[in-house]
Amino acid sequence: MLSQKILLNLRAFAFHPLAYSTTTNPANEVFIERLTGKDEGITILNMNRPAKKNSLGRVFMDQFREVLDELKYDPKTRVVILNSKCDNVFCSGADLKERKTMSQQEATRFVNGLRDSFTDVERLPQPVIAAIDGFALGGGLELALACDIRVASQKAKMGLVETKWALIPGAGGSQRLYRIVGVAKAKELIYTAEVLNGADAAKLGVVNHVVEANPIEKSLEIARKIIPRGPIAVKLAKLAINLGSQTDITSALSVEQQCYAQIVHSKDRLEGMAAFAEKRDPIYKGE
């Protein structure tokens, strides 16, 4: 059974308030862009390290963690899209040149930090969509696997290629991939360091959708379907699925029960019932 501590934290997960900030810095290696108008509620997390093909260096990861901390309790962000500002690359994985300058202890600490950061992506209360256009290799694919939904272009190249360099996926990939494609196929992909294109990744279920080009457009299309829905309900649905999928069915049903109980008395639920009765679109406030 799941610990009572986890279940008791559900209310804080759904209702924690925090001041809203619009601060962005497009000169950073990682920055956020909050959309407005009909797309208000969609926040794009941009990766912007073109000289190093969005490789996961120290500065990049420091800024990445700062952005995650900002988004974690942001009441106005309902969907996050993880996007690259670099042509033909989503994220090329570890910055191996920088890694060579690290001691063994520093490298171990850095990889552990990557794993923790990608887990933080997975645990963001908002749905996270990865728009994959170009290369997503090693840590780049591990980052995408931590997202809820993945959209790839046909030209995307995805693979956990660490065994090619006498390593193994160390930021969660060895555990998240098999939960998507199954144990046997994950073993084959990791052992061989195979690189998949968008179409092949879609056939295996590694990505939800493959598009000819511009996966950001499809990602926005999905996000626009999410933002009108009850924001607390979406958050709790994500939590129920994430926690429930890691345990047995009895514990998973208990998680669902606890999550459902958190929304019964919300103003959004009452608004949803009223809108249904009055045959109109609901207006949710996340309360």
C-alpha positions as CSV (number, residue, x, y, z in Angstrom):
1,M,0.0,0.0,0.0
2,L,1.1,3.6,-0.6
3,S,2.2,5.6,2.4
4,Q,-0.3,7.8,4.2
5,K,2.2,10.6,3.9
6,I,1.9,10.6,0.1
7,L,-1.9,10.5,0.2
8,L,-2.2,13.2,2.8
9,N,-0.2,15.5,0.5
10,L,-2.8,15.4,-2.2
11,R,-4.6,18.5,-1.1
12,A,-1.4,20.5,-1.0
13,F,-0.6,19.3,-4.5
14,A,-3.9,20.5,-5.9
15,F,-4.5,23.7,-4.1
16,H,-1.2,25.3,-3.1
17,P,-1.3,29.0,-4.0
18,L,1.7,31.0,-5.2
19,A,2.2,34.5,-6.6
20,Y,2.2,34.6,-10.4
21,S,5.3,35.9,-12.2
22,T,5.7,36.8,-15.9
23,T,9.5,37.0,-15.8
24,T,11.3,35.5,-18.7
25,N,14.7,36.0,-20.1
26,P,15.1,34.8,-23.7
27,A,18.9,35.2,-23.5
28,N,19.0,32.3,-21.0
29,E,19.8,28.7,-22.1
30,V,16.4,27.8,-20.6
31,F,13.5,30.3,-20.4
32,I,9.7,30.3,-20.3
33,E,7.1,31.9,-22.5
34,R,3.6,32.4,-21.2
35,L,1.0,32.6,-24.0
36,T,-1.9,35.1,-23.8
37,G,-5.3,35.5,-25.3
38,K,-7.1,32.3,-26.2
39,D,-3.9,30.4,-25.3
40,E,-3.6,31.8,-21.8
41,G,-2.7,29.0,-19.5
42,I,-0.2,27.5,-21.9
43,T,3.4,28.0,-20.9
44,I,6.3,27.0,-23.2
45,L,9.5,25.9,-21.6
46,N,12.2,26.7,-24.2
47,M,15.6,25.1,-24.4
48,N,18.0,27.5,-26.0
49,R,21.6,26.4,-26.2
50,P,22.2,26.2,-29.9
51,A,26.1,26.2,-29.7
52,K,25.9,23.0,-27.8
53,K,22.8,21.5,-29.3
54,N,20.9,21.8,-26.0
55,S,23.3,19.5,-24.3
56,L,22.8,19.2,-20.6
57,G,25.5,21.3,-19.1
58,R,25.8,22.8,-15.6
59,V,24.4,26.3,-16.5
60,F,21.6,24.7,-18.6
61,M,20.6,22.5,-15.7
62,D,20.8,25.2,-13.1
63,Q,18.4,27.4,-15.2
64,F,16.2,24.4,-16.0
65,R,15.7,23.7,-12.3
66,E,15.0,27.3,-11.6
67,V,12.2,27.2,-14.3
68,L,10.8,24.0,-12.8
69,D,10.6,25.6,-9.4
70,E,8.8,28.6,-10.9
71,L,6.3,26.4,-12.7
72,K,5.6,23.9,-9.9
73,Y,3.1,26.0,-8.0
74,D,2.2,28.5,-10.8
75,P,-1.6,28.8,-10.6
76,K,-2.0,30.3,-14.1
77,T,-0.1,27.6,-16.0
78,R,-2.4,24.8,-16.9
79,V,-0.2,23.1,-19.6
80,V,3.6,23.1,-20.1
81,I,5.1,22.5,-23.6
82,L,8.8,21.5,-23.6
83,N,10.2,23.0,-26.8
84,S,13.6,23.5,-28.5
85,K,14.6,26.9,-30.0
86,C,17.5,25.1,-31.8
87,D,17.1,23.9,-35.4
88,N,17.1,20.1,-35.9
89,V,17.7,19.2,-32.3
90,F,15.4,18.7,-29.3
91,C,18.2,17.8,-26.8
92,S,21.4,16.0,-27.6
93,G,21.9,14.6,-24.1
94,A,24.8,15.0,-21.8
95,D,27.5,17.6,-22.5
96,L,30.3,15.0,-22.8
97,K,33.0,17.6,-23.2
98,E,32.0,19.3,-20.0
99,R,31.6,15.8,-18.3
100,K,35.3,15.0,-19.2
101,T,36.4,17.9,-16.9
102,M,34.5,16.5,-13.9
103,S,36.0,14.2,-11.3
104,Q,34.2,10.9,-10.8
105,Q,32.5,12.2,-7.7
106,E,31.4,15.4,-9.6
107,A,30.1,13.3,-12.5
108,T,28.1,11.0,-10.2
109,R,26.6,14.0,-8.4
110,F,25.7,15.7,-11.8
111,V,24.0,12.5,-13.1
112,N,22.0,12.1,-9.9
113,G,20.9,15.7,-10.3
114,L,19.7,15.0,-13.9
115,R,17.7,12.1,-12.6
116,D,16.1,14.2,-9.9
117,S,15.4,17.0,-12.3
118,F,13.7,14.8,-14.8
119,T,11.6,13.3,-11.9
120,D,10.6,16.8,-11.1
121,V,9.4,17.2,-14.7
122,E,7.3,14.1,-14.3
123,R,5.9,15.4,-11.0
124,L,5.0,18.8,-12.2
125,P,1.3,19.2,-11.4
126,Q,0.5,20.4,-14.9
127,P,0.5,18.1,-18.0
128,V,3.8,18.4,-19.8
129,I,4.0,17.9,-23.6
130,A,7.4,17.4,-25.3
131,A,7.6,18.8,-28.9
132,I,10.4,16.7,-30.4
133,D,11.9,18.0,-33.7
134,G,15.3,16.7,-34.5
135,F,17.7,14.7,-32.2
136,A,16.6,13.5,-28.8
137,L,19.5,11.2,-27.8
138,G,20.6,9.8,-24.4
139,G,19.6,12.3,-21.8
140,G,17.5,14.2,-24.4
141,L,15.2,11.2,-24.8
142,E,15.3,10.6,-21.0
143,L,14.0,14.1,-20.6
144,A,11.2,13.5,-23.1
145,L,10.2,10.2,-21.5
146,A,9.6,12.2,-18.2
147,C,6.9,14.2,-20.0
148,D,3.2,13.1,-20.1
149,I,2.7,13.4,-23.9
150,R,5.3,13.3,-26.7
151,V,4.8,14.7,-30.2
152,A,7.6,14.1,-32.8
153,S,8.3,15.2,-36.3
154,Q,9.1,12.6,-38.9
155,K,12.7,13.7,-39.0
156,A,13.1,13.3,-35.2
157,K,15.9,10.9,-34.1
158,M,15.4,9.3,-30.7
159,G,17.4,6.8,-28.8
160,L,19.0,5.8,-25.5
161,V,22.5,5.5,-27.0
162,E,24.5,5.3,-23.8
163,T,25.8,1.8,-24.3
164,K,27.6,3.1,-27.4
165,W,29.8,5.0,-25.0
166,A,30.1,2.2,-22.5
167,L,27.4,3.7,-20.2
168,I,23.8,3.0,-19.3
169,P,20.9,5.5,-19.2
170,G,21.4,7.2,-15.9
171,A,18.6,9.8,-15.7
172,G,15.6,7.5,-15.6
173,G,15.5,6.1,-19.1
174,S,16.2,2.5,-18.2
175,Q,13.1,2.6,-16.0
176,R,10.7,4.8,-18.0
177,L,11.2,3.3,-21.4
178,Y,10.2,-0.3,-20.4
179,R,7.0,1.1,-18.8
180,I,6.1,2.4,-22.3
181,V,7.3,-0.2,-24.7
182,G,7.6,-3.3,-22.5
183,V,10.6,-4.9,-21.0
184,A,11.8,-7.0,-23.9
185,K,11.7,-4.1,-26.4
186,A,13.3,-1.7,-24.0
187,K,16.2,-4.2,-23.5
188,E,16.7,-4.4,-27.3
189,L,16.6,-0.6,-27.8
190,I,19.1,0.0,-24.9
191,Y,21.4,-2.9,-25.6
192,T,21.8,-1.9,-29.3
193,A,21.7,1.9,-28.8
194,E,19.2,1.9,-31.7
195,V,18.0,5.3,-32.9
196,L,14.3,5.6,-34.0
197,N,12.8,8.0,-36.4
198,G,9.4,9.7,-35.6
199,A,7.3,7.0,-37.4
200,D,9.0,4.1,-35.7
201,A,8.8,5.8,-32.3
202,A,5.1,6.2,-32.8
203,K,4.6,2.6,-33.7
204,L,6.2,1.5,-30.5
205,G,4.3,4.1,-28.4
206,V,7.4,6.1,-27.5
207,V,5.6,9.1,-28.9
208,N,1.9,9.8,-28.9
209,H,1.8,11.5,-32.3
210,V,4.1,11.9,-35.3
211,V,3.7,14.9,-37.7
212,E,5.4,15.8,-40.9
213,A,7.0,18.9,-39.4
214,N,6.6,21.5,-36.6
215,P,5.6,19.3,-33.6
216,I,5.0,22.5,-31.6
217,E,1.8,23.1,-33.6
218,K,0.4,19.7,-32.7
219,S,1.5,20.2,-29.1
220,L,-0.4,23.5,-29.0
221,E,-3.4,21.7,-30.5
222,I,-3.4,19.2,-27.7
223,A,-2.8,21.9,-25.1
224,R,-5.7,23.9,-26.3
225,K,-7.9,20.9,-25.7
226,I,-6.7,20.6,-22.1
227,I,-6.9,24.3,-20.9
228,P,-10.7,24.5,-21.0
229,R,-11.0,21.4,-18.7
230,G,-11.2,21.7,-14.9
231,P,-7.6,22.5,-13.9
232,I,-7.8,20.8,-10.5
233,A,-9.3,17.8,-12.1
234,V,-6.5,17.6,-14.7
235,K,-3.9,17.9,-12.0
236,L,-5.5,15.2,-9.9
237,A,-6.0,12.9,-12.9
238,K,-2.3,13.2,-13.6
239,L,-1.4,12.4,-10.0
240,A,-3.8,9.4,-9.9
241,I,-2.3,8.0,-13.0
242,N,1.3,8.6,-12.0
243,L,1.0,7.2,-8.6
244,G,-1.4,4.4,-9.5
245,S,0.7,3.1,-12.4
246,Q,3.6,2.5,-10.0
247,T,1.8,0.2,-7.7
248,D,-0.7,-2.7,-7.5
249,I,-4.4,-2.3,-8.5
250,T,-5.7,-2.2,-4.9
251,S,-3.3,0.6,-3.9
252,A,-4.0,2.3,-7.3
253,L,-7.8,2.3,-6.6
254,S,-7.1,3.8,-3.2
255,V,-5.0,6.6,-4.9
256,E,-8.0,7.3,-7.2
257,Q,-10.3,7.4,-4.3
258,Q,-8.1,9.9,-2.4
259,C,-7.7,12.1,-5.5
260,Y,-11.4,12.1,-6.2
261,A,-12.2,13.1,-2.7
262,Q,-10.0,16.2,-3.1
263,I,-12.2,17.6,-5.8
264,V,-15.7,16.8,-4.6
265,H,-16.0,20.1,-2.7
266,S,-14.2,22.4,-5.2
267,K,-15.9,25.4,-6.7
268,D,-14.9,24.0,-10.2
269,R,-16.9,20.8,-9.7
270,L,-20.0,22.9,-8.7
271,E,-19.5,25.1,-11.8
272,G,-19.2,22.0,-14.0
273,M,-22.5,20.6,-12.7
274,A,-24.2,24.0,-13.1
275,A,-22.9,24.3,-16.7
276,F,-24.1,20.8,-17.5
277,A,-27.6,21.6,-16.2
278,E,-27.7,25.0,-18.0
279,K,-26.3,23.6,-21.2
280,R,-23.4,26.0,-21.4
281,D,-19.7,25.9,-21.4
282,P,-18.2,25.9,-17.9
283,I,-15.8,28.6,-16.7
284,Y,-13.2,27.1,-14.4
285,K,-11.0,29.1,-12.0
286,G,-9.0,26.4,-10.4
287,E,-10.8,26.7,-7.1
